[in-house]
């Protein structure tokens, strides 16, 4: 399986590869396959100045040392590499279970989202937690997981007025996506729960709790369990 693509000289030290096709697990597997091919080229000293790459929903940013960056040559090498790339295995990835407390004491928008989606809170919790989500990419914040395939019944618009602070571990819905804030930050997603476990360990490599193509399942816990685990994590 392959996808159409276009490469752009993005700056004095980077090239952006944009892929055709809708966001999907197949596209993610192909993008990661391209990334692996590029890494192999760099290890074989066939891609001068390569530093790192950043995969996204339908793109891949390849970053170079500006002092050793020949844009045209690098673009030609990448175009050739992409045509030879194969998707990574569909067996790649692990299942990560994340405990979540769906309680209004840590979920400011739980009642609003249930009302908007015309569900009871119990129905919302069941719909949100019974699904296995594919990690498509990380971004926005370090360790923020962009998760695919949110139940359509739970699609809910972002807040009109974003909050200046959302607590770390907050589980939110923004449009057709769901995710977990790994650190405290401003944000506009509707908060329906919170996990007591750390989503980001900066001393580890990789630092995020999950990576692209991992699966995530949210496991409901009550408020007492949340507080107990929260104290253990502190």
The 8 nearest C-alpha neighbors of each residue, nearest first, counted from 0:
[[1, 86, 2, 85, 29, 25, 26, 84],
 [2, 0, 29, 3, 85, 86, 84, 82],
 [3, 1, 19, 4, 18, 20, 0, 26],
 [4, 2, 19, 18, 1, 5, 20, 17],
 [3, 5, 18, 17, 19, 2, 16, 6],
 [4, 6, 17, 16, 18, 7, 3, 15],
 [7, 5, 16, 15, 17, 14, 4, 8],
 [8, 6, 15, 9, 14, 16, 5, 74],
 [9, 7, 14, 10, 13, 15, 70, 6],
 [8, 10, 14, 13, 7, 15, 11, 12],
 [11, 9, 13, 12, 8, 14, 15, 7],
 [10, 12, 65, 13, 9, 68, 8, 70],
 [11, 13, 65, 63, 10, 62, 64, 68],
 [14, 12, 62, 10, 9, 61, 63, 11],
 [13, 15, 8, 9, 61, 7, 60, 16],
 [14, 16, 60, 7, 9, 6, 59, 61],
 [17, 15, 6, 59, 58, 5, 60, 7],
 [16, 18, 58, 5, 4, 57, 6, 15],
 [19, 17, 4, 57, 58, 3, 2, 16],
 [18, 20, 3, 4, 2, 17, 21, 57],
 [21, 19, 18, 22, 2, 26, 57, 3],
 [22, 20, 23, 19, 26, 57, 56, 18],
 [21, 23, 56, 26, 57, 20, 24, 27],
 [24, 22, 26, 25, 21, 27, 135, 147],
 [23, 25, 27, 26, 28, 135, 22, 212],
 [26, 24, 28, 23, 27, 29, 86, 0],
 [27, 25, 29, 23, 28, 24, 30, 22],
 [28, 26, 24, 30, 29, 25, 31, 135],
 [27, 29, 86, 25, 31, 87, 26, 30],
 [28, 30, 86, 32, 26, 27, 31, 33],
 [31, 29, 33, 27, 32, 28, 26, 34],
 [32, 30, 34, 28, 33, 29, 27, 35],
 [33, 31, 86, 29, 87, 35, 30, 34],
 [32, 34, 36, 30, 84, 31, 35, 81],
 [33, 35, 31, 37, 32, 36, 38, 30],
 [36, 34, 38, 32, 33, 37, 31, 39],
 [35, 37, 33, 39, 34, 38, 84, 32],
 [36, 38, 40, 34, 39, 35, 33, 41],
 [39, 37, 35, 41, 40, 36, 34, 42],
 [40, 38, 36, 42, 37, 41, 35, 43],
 [41, 39, 43, 37, 45, 38, 42, 46],
 [40, 42, 46, 44, 38, 43, 39, 45],
 [43, 41, 39, 44, 40, 38, 45, 46],
 [42, 44, 40, 41, 45, 39, 46, 38],
 [45, 43, 41, 42, 46, 40, 47, 39],
 [46, 44, 40, 43, 41, 47, 42, 76],
 [47, 45, 41, 44, 40, 49, 48, 73],
 [46, 48, 49, 45, 67, 44, 68, 41],
 [47, 49, 67, 64, 63, 68, 50, 46],
 [48, 50, 63, 47, 46, 51, 62, 41],
 [51, 49, 63, 62, 64, 48, 52, 61],
 [52, 50, 62, 61, 49, 53, 63, 38],
 [51, 53, 61, 60, 62, 54, 59, 50],
 [52, 54, 60, 59, 61, 55, 51, 62],
 [55, 53, 59, 58, 60, 52, 136, 30],
 [54, 56, 58, 136, 57, 59, 53, 137],
 [57, 55, 58, 22, 136, 135, 27, 54],
 [58, 56, 18, 55, 17, 22, 26, 59],
 [59, 57, 17, 55, 16, 18, 56, 54],
 [58, 60, 54, 16, 53, 15, 55, 61],
 [59, 61, 15, 53, 52, 14, 16, 62],
 [62, 60, 52, 14, 13, 51, 15, 59],
 [63, 61, 13, 51, 50, 52, 12, 49],
 [64, 62, 49, 12, 50, 48, 13, 65],
 [63, 65, 48, 66, 67, 12, 68, 50],
 [66, 64, 12, 68, 67, 63, 11, 48],
 [65, 67, 64, 68, 48, 12, 63, 69],
 [68, 66, 48, 65, 64, 47, 69, 63],
 [69, 67, 65, 48, 70, 66, 64, 63],
 [68, 70, 72, 71, 73, 67, 47, 74],
 [71, 69, 73, 72, 68, 74, 8, 14],
 [72, 70, 74, 73, 69, 75, 8, 76],
 [71, 73, 75, 74, 69, 70, 76, 68],
 [72, 74, 76, 70, 75, 71, 69, 77],
 [73, 75, 77, 71, 72, 76, 70, 78],
 [74, 76, 72, 78, 73, 77, 71, 79],
 [77, 75, 73, 79, 74, 78, 80, 72],
 [76, 78, 80, 74, 79, 75, 81, 73],
 [79, 77, 75, 81, 80, 76, 74, 82],
 [78, 80, 76, 77, 82, 81, 75, 83],
 [81, 79, 77, 83, 82, 78, 76, 84],
 [82, 80, 84, 83, 78, 79, 33, 77],
 [81, 83, 79, 80, 84, 78, 1, 85],
 [84, 82, 80, 81, 85, 79, 36, 33],
 [85, 83, 81, 33, 82, 32, 36, 80],
 [84, 86, 32, 29, 87, 83, 33, 0],
 [87, 85, 29, 32, 28, 88, 84, 31],
 [86, 88, 32, 28, 31, 85, 29, 89],
 [89, 87, 90, 91, 86, 28, 32, 85],
 [88, 90, 91, 87, 28, 92, 86, 25],
 [91, 89, 88, 92, 87, 93, 212, 213],
 [92, 90, 89, 88, 212, 93, 87, 213],
 [91, 93, 213, 212, 90, 214, 94, 211],
 [94, 92, 213, 214, 95, 91, 212, 209],
 [93, 95, 214, 215, 213, 96, 92, 216],
 [96, 94, 215, 214, 93, 216, 97, 209],
 [95, 97, 216, 217, 215, 218, 94, 98],
 [96, 98, 217, 218, 216, 99, 95, 194],
 [99, 97, 218, 194, 217, 219, 220, 96],
 [100, 98, 194, 219, 193, 220, 218, 192],
 [99, 101, 220, 192, 193, 221, 102, 219],
 [100, 102, 192, 99, 191, 106, 219, 193],
 [103, 101, 104, 106, 100, 105, 192, 222],
 [102, 104, 106, 105, 107, 109, 101, 108],
 [105, 103, 102, 106, 107, 222, 101, 192],
 [106, 104, 103, 102, 192, 193, 107, 101],
 [107, 105, 103, 192, 191, 190, 109, 102],
 [106, 108, 103, 109, 190, 105, 191, 104],
 [107, 109, 190, 111, 189, 191, 110, 106],
 [108, 110, 191, 112, 106, 111, 107, 113],
 [109, 111, 113, 112, 108, 114, 120, 103],
 [110, 112, 108, 114, 113, 109, 115, 107],
 [113, 111, 115, 109, 114, 110, 116, 108],
 [114, 112, 118, 110, 116, 111, 115, 120],
 [113, 115, 117, 111, 112, 116, 110, 118],
 [116, 114, 112, 117, 113, 111, 155, 118],
 [115, 117, 113, 114, 118, 112, 153, 152],
 [118, 116, 114, 115, 113, 119, 112, 152],
 [119, 117, 113, 116, 122, 123, 114, 120],
 [118, 120, 122, 121, 113, 123, 117, 114],
 [119, 121, 123, 122, 113, 124, 118, 110],
 [120, 122, 124, 119, 123, 125, 118, 126],
 [123, 121, 125, 119, 120, 124, 118, 126],
 [122, 124, 120, 126, 121, 125, 127, 118],
 [125, 123, 121, 127, 122, 126, 128, 120],
 [124, 126, 122, 128, 123, 127, 129, 121],
 [127, 125, 123, 124, 129, 128, 122, 150],
 [126, 128, 124, 125, 129, 123, 130, 150],
 [129, 127, 217, 125, 130, 126, 124, 218],
 [128, 130, 126, 125, 127, 131, 216, 217],
 [131, 129, 128, 132, 127, 216, 126, 149],
 [130, 132, 216, 215, 214, 133, 129, 128],
 [133, 131, 215, 214, 147, 146, 130, 148],
 [132, 134, 214, 147, 146, 212, 135, 213],
 [133, 135, 146, 211, 212, 213, 136, 145],
 [136, 134, 211, 145, 146, 133, 212, 27],
 [135, 137, 211, 145, 55, 134, 144, 56],
 [138, 136, 144, 143, 145, 142, 135, 211],
 [137, 139, 140, 143, 141, 136, 142, 144],
 [138, 140, 143, 141, 137, 142, 144, 145],
 [139, 141, 143, 138, 142, 181, 182, 180],
 [142, 140, 143, 138, 139, 181, 137, 199],
 [141, 143, 207, 199, 181, 137, 140, 144],
 [144, 142, 140, 137, 138, 141, 181, 180],
 [145, 143, 137, 178, 146, 142, 136, 134],
 [144, 146, 136, 135, 134, 137, 178, 143],
 [147, 145, 134, 133, 132, 135, 144, 177],
 [146, 148, 133, 132, 149, 134, 135, 176],
 [147, 149, 132, 150, 146, 133, 176, 175],
 [148, 150, 176, 147, 151, 175, 177, 153],
 [149, 151, 152, 153, 148, 126, 154, 127],
 [152, 150, 153, 154, 149, 175, 148, 155],
 [151, 153, 150, 154, 116, 126, 149, 155],
 [154, 152, 151, 150, 155, 116, 149, 123],
 [155, 153, 175, 174, 151, 152, 156, 150],
 [154, 156, 174, 153, 173, 157, 172, 175],
 [157, 155, 174, 173, 158, 154, 189, 172],
 [158, 156, 173, 188, 187, 174, 189, 159],
 [157, 159, 187, 160, 161, 188, 189, 156],
 [158, 160, 161, 157, 187, 156, 188, 162],
 [159, 161, 158, 162, 187, 157, 186, 163],
 [162, 160, 187, 186, 158, 159, 163, 185],
 [163, 161, 164, 186, 185, 187, 160, 165],
 [162, 164, 185, 161, 186, 165, 184, 187],
 [165, 163, 185, 184, 162, 183, 166, 186],
 [164, 166, 184, 183, 185, 186, 162, 167],
 [167, 165, 183, 169, 168, 164, 182, 184],
 [166, 168, 182, 183, 181, 180, 169, 165],
 [167, 169, 194, 193, 180, 181, 179, 166],
 [170, 168, 193, 180, 179, 167, 166, 192],
 [171, 169, 179, 192, 193, 190, 178, 191],
 [172, 170, 190, 189, 188, 178, 177, 191],
 [171, 173, 177, 189, 188, 176, 174, 190],
 [172, 174, 188, 157, 176, 156, 175, 177],
 [173, 175, 156, 155, 154, 176, 157, 172],
 [174, 176, 154, 173, 149, 155, 177, 151],
 [177, 175, 173, 174, 172, 149, 146, 147],
 [178, 176, 172, 171, 146, 173, 149, 175],
 [177, 179, 171, 170, 144, 145, 146, 172],
 [180, 178, 170, 169, 168, 181, 171, 143],
 [179, 181, 168, 169, 167, 182, 143, 170],
 [182, 180, 198, 167, 168, 143, 142, 179],
 [183, 181, 167, 180, 184, 166, 168, 140],
 [182, 184, 167, 166, 165, 164, 180, 181],
 [185, 183, 164, 165, 182, 186, 166, 163],
 [184, 186, 163, 164, 162, 165, 161, 183],
 [187, 185, 161, 162, 188, 165, 184, 163],
 [186, 188, 161, 158, 157, 162, 189, 160],
 [187, 189, 173, 157, 171, 172, 186, 158],
 [188, 190, 171, 172, 108, 157, 173, 158],
 [191, 189, 171, 108, 106, 170, 107, 192],
 [192, 190, 109, 106, 108, 171, 170, 101],
 [193, 191, 101, 106, 170, 100, 190, 169],
 [194, 192, 169, 168, 170, 99, 100, 105],
 [193, 195, 99, 168, 196, 98, 100, 169],
 [196, 194, 229, 228, 225, 168, 193, 197],
 [197, 195, 194, 232, 198, 229, 168, 228],
 [198, 196, 199, 195, 168, 181, 200, 232],
 [197, 199, 181, 208, 207, 196, 142, 200],
 [198, 200, 207, 197, 206, 142, 208, 181],
 [201, 199, 206, 202, 203, 207, 198, 197],
 [200, 202, 206, 203, 199, 204, 207, 205],
 [203, 201, 200, 206, 204, 205, 199, 207],
 [204, 202, 206, 201, 200, 205, 207, 199],
 [205, 203, 206, 202, 201, 207, 200, 208],
 [204, 206, 203, 207, 208, 201, 200, 210],
 [205, 207, 200, 203, 204, 201, 199, 208],
 [208, 206, 199, 142, 209, 205, 198, 200],
 [207, 209, 198, 199, 206, 210, 142, 200],
 [210, 208, 207, 213, 211, 95, 144, 134],
 [209, 211, 213, 212, 134, 207, 208, 136],
 [210, 212, 134, 135, 136, 213, 209, 137],
 [213, 211, 134, 92, 133, 135, 210, 214],
 [212, 214, 92, 93, 134, 211, 210, 94],
 [215, 213, 94, 133, 132, 93, 134, 95],
 [216, 214, 95, 132, 131, 94, 96, 133],
 [215, 217, 96, 131, 97, 95, 132, 218],
 [216, 218, 97, 128, 98, 96, 99, 219],
 [217, 219, 98, 99, 97, 128, 216, 96],
 [220, 218, 99, 100, 98, 217, 101, 221],
 [221, 219, 100, 99, 224, 98, 218, 225],
 [222, 220, 224, 100, 223, 225, 219, 101],
 [221, 223, 225, 224, 100, 226, 102, 220],
 [224, 222, 226, 225, 221, 227, 220, 228],
 [225, 223, 227, 221, 222, 226, 220, 228],
 [226, 224, 222, 228, 223, 227, 229, 195],
 [225, 227, 229, 223, 224, 228, 230, 222],
 [228, 226, 224, 230, 229, 225, 223, 231],
 [229, 227, 231, 225, 230, 226, 195, 224],
 [228, 230, 195, 226, 232, 227, 231, 225],
 [231, 229, 233, 227, 228, 232, 226, 195],
 [230, 232, 228, 229, 233, 227, 226, 195],
 [231, 233, 229, 230, 228, 196, 195, 197],
 [232, 230, 231, 229, 228, 196, 195, 197]]
